[in-house]
Amino acid sequence: MPSFFEKFDKIKPAYDAIYNVVLFLCKILLIIDILITTMAVTGRYVEFIPDPAWSEEVVLSAMSYMAVLAAALAIRKNSHIRMTAFDKYIPEKALIVLDIISDLFVFALAIVMLVVGWQYAVQIGSRGTYVSMPSISRFWMYFPIPLAGGAMILFLIESLYNHLKRFYVVKEAK
């Protein structure tokens, strides 16, 4: 079993790269949100600064992408909301098994997000356009859900691997 873990550990740089790309994307989306919101709010009070009609929809779309991608990032760092009050009372192996079960449920949710989210984006999203930007499909409004589902699946695979690795390391230590 240790040779399997040694081989799989070589993939970690790829996960680091994916994490950094998603994190960079979230940072860019935050900057876009701040700049457009600043321009829109300032444009309401200062005459020579434009207040474009599309600003609200773009800000909301960027915020949607940022929120779901940040949730996927939290999976990798294990920083999502979780109850840990009883962790110190539970044996290490049992805690790892509970973490695996929890990740499997989140994995199922991620698959639903990917599959159903993609269906909604393609079927419902492609039928309409943004109100203030009639040339842009509403596909982009629905696309954050399958995108986050895919990112969650990637990071959950790594999380499940890390749990299995911890389980076998704990098992070998005793």
C-alpha positions as CSV (number, residue, x, y, z in Angstrom):
1,M,0.0,0.0,0.0
2,P,2.7,2.6,0.7
3,S,4.0,2.4,-2.9
4,F,0.5,3.4,-4.1
5,F,0.6,6.5,-1.8
6,E,4.1,7.4,-3.0
7,K,3.0,7.2,-6.7
8,F,-0.2,9.1,-6.1
9,D,1.6,11.8,-4.1
10,K,3.4,12.8,-7.4
11,I,0.0,14.2,-8.6
12,K,0.0,16.8,-5.8
13,P,1.7,19.5,-7.9
14,A,-1.1,19.3,-10.4
15,Y,-3.7,19.8,-7.6
16,D,-1.6,22.7,-6.3
17,A,-1.7,24.3,-9.8
18,I,-5.5,23.8,-10.2
19,Y,-6.0,25.3,-6.7
20,N,-3.8,28.3,-7.6
21,V,-5.7,28.9,-10.9
22,V,-9.1,28.8,-9.2
23,L,-7.8,31.0,-6.4
24,F,-6.4,33.5,-9.0
25,L,-9.8,33.4,-10.8
26,C,-11.6,34.2,-7.6
27,K,-9.2,37.1,-7.0
28,I,-9.8,38.5,-10.5
29,L,-13.5,38.2,-10.0
30,L,-13.3,40.1,-6.7
31,I,-11.3,42.9,-8.4
32,I,-13.9,43.0,-11.2
33,D,-16.7,43.2,-8.6
34,I,-15.0,46.0,-6.7
35,L,-14.2,48.1,-9.8
36,I,-17.6,47.7,-11.5
37,T,-19.4,48.4,-8.2
38,T,-17.3,51.4,-7.5
39,M,-17.9,52.8,-11.0
40,A,-21.7,52.2,-10.8
41,V,-22.1,53.8,-7.3
42,T,-19.8,56.7,-8.2
43,G,-21.6,57.1,-11.5
44,R,-24.9,57.7,-9.7
45,Y,-23.4,60.8,-7.9
46,V,-20.8,62.1,-10.3
47,E,-22.1,63.2,-13.7
48,F,-19.1,62.5,-15.9
49,I,-18.6,58.9,-14.7
50,P,-20.9,56.4,-16.5
51,D,-23.4,54.2,-14.6
52,P,-23.9,51.4,-17.2
53,A,-27.1,49.4,-17.1
54,W,-25.2,46.1,-17.2
55,S,-23.2,46.7,-14.1
56,E,-25.6,45.0,-11.7
57,E,-25.9,41.8,-13.7
58,V,-22.2,41.5,-14.2
59,V,-21.5,42.1,-10.5
60,L,-24.1,39.5,-9.5
61,S,-22.7,37.0,-12.0
62,A,-19.1,37.5,-10.9
63,M,-20.2,37.1,-7.3
64,S,-22.0,33.8,-8.1
65,Y,-18.8,32.5,-9.7
66,M,-16.7,33.6,-6.8
67,A,-19.0,32.2,-4.1
68,V,-19.2,28.7,-5.6
69,L,-15.5,28.5,-6.6
70,A,-14.5,29.7,-3.1
71,A,-16.6,26.8,-1.6
72,A,-14.7,24.4,-3.8
73,L,-11.4,25.9,-2.6
74,A,-12.5,25.4,1.0
75,I,-12.8,21.7,0.4
76,R,-9.2,21.4,-0.5
77,K,-8.0,23.3,2.6
78,N,-10.6,21.6,4.8
79,S,-11.8,25.0,5.9
80,H,-15.5,24.6,5.2
81,I,-18.0,24.7,8.0
82,R,-17.9,21.6,10.1
83,M,-18.7,20.4,13.6
84,T,-15.5,19.4,15.5
85,A,-16.7,19.7,19.1
86,F,-16.6,15.9,19.6
87,D,-13.5,15.2,17.5
88,K,-11.2,14.9,20.6
89,Y,-13.4,12.2,22.1
90,I,-13.6,10.0,18.9
91,P,-10.9,7.5,18.1
92,E,-8.7,8.6,15.2
93,K,-9.7,5.8,12.9
94,A,-13.4,6.4,13.5
95,L,-12.9,10.1,12.9
96,I,-11.3,9.4,9.5
97,V,-14.1,7.0,8.6
98,L,-16.6,9.8,9.5
99,D,-14.6,12.3,7.3
100,I,-14.7,9.8,4.4
101,I,-18.5,9.4,4.8
102,S,-18.9,13.1,4.9
103,D,-16.8,13.6,1.8
104,L,-18.8,10.9,0.0
105,F,-22.0,12.8,0.6
106,V,-20.4,16.1,-0.6
107,F,-19.1,14.1,-3.6
108,A,-22.6,13.0,-4.4
109,L,-23.7,16.7,-4.2
110,A,-20.9,17.7,-6.5
111,I,-21.9,15.2,-9.1
112,V,-25.5,16.5,-9.0
113,M,-24.2,20.0,-9.3
114,L,-22.1,19.1,-12.3
115,V,-24.8,17.0,-14.1
116,V,-28.0,18.9,-13.3
117,G,-26.2,22.3,-13.3
118,W,-24.9,21.6,-16.8
119,Q,-28.3,20.5,-18.0
120,Y,-29.8,23.8,-16.6
121,A,-27.1,25.9,-18.1
122,V,-27.5,24.3,-21.6
123,Q,-31.3,24.0,-21.6
124,I,-32.6,26.9,-19.6
125,G,-29.6,29.2,-19.9
126,S,-29.3,29.0,-23.6
127,R,-32.9,30.1,-24.1
128,G,-32.5,33.6,-22.8
129,T,-30.2,36.5,-22.5
130,Y,-29.2,39.0,-19.9
131,V,-31.8,41.9,-19.7
132,S,-29.2,44.6,-20.0
133,M,-26.9,42.7,-22.4
134,P,-29.1,41.0,-25.0
135,S,-26.1,39.7,-26.9
136,I,-24.9,37.5,-24.0
137,S,-26.6,34.2,-23.2
138,R,-28.0,33.4,-19.8
139,F,-25.9,30.2,-20.0
140,W,-23.2,32.2,-18.2
141,M,-25.5,32.9,-15.3
142,Y,-26.1,29.1,-14.8
143,F,-22.6,27.9,-15.5
144,P,-21.1,28.6,-12.1
145,I,-22.9,25.6,-10.6
146,P,-21.5,22.9,-12.9
147,L,-18.1,24.6,-12.8
148,A,-18.1,24.5,-9.0
149,G,-19.3,20.9,-9.2
150,G,-16.3,19.9,-11.3
151,A,-13.9,21.8,-9.1
152,M,-15.4,20.1,-6.0
153,I,-15.1,16.7,-7.5
154,L,-11.4,17.3,-8.2
155,F,-10.7,18.5,-4.7
156,L,-12.8,15.8,-3.1
157,I,-10.8,13.1,-4.9
158,E,-7.7,14.5,-3.3
159,S,-9.5,14.9,0.1
160,L,-10.7,11.3,0.0
161,Y,-7.2,10.1,-1.0
162,N,-5.7,12.1,2.0
163,H,-8.2,10.5,4.4
164,L,-7.3,7.0,3.1
165,K,-3.7,7.8,3.4
166,R,-4.2,8.9,7.0
167,F,-6.3,5.8,7.7
168,Y,-3.5,3.5,6.6
169,V,-0.8,5.5,8.3
170,V,-2.8,5.4,11.6
171,K,-3.3,1.6,11.0
172,E,0.4,1.0,10.4
173,A,1.5,3.1,13.4
174,K,-0.4,0.9,15.8
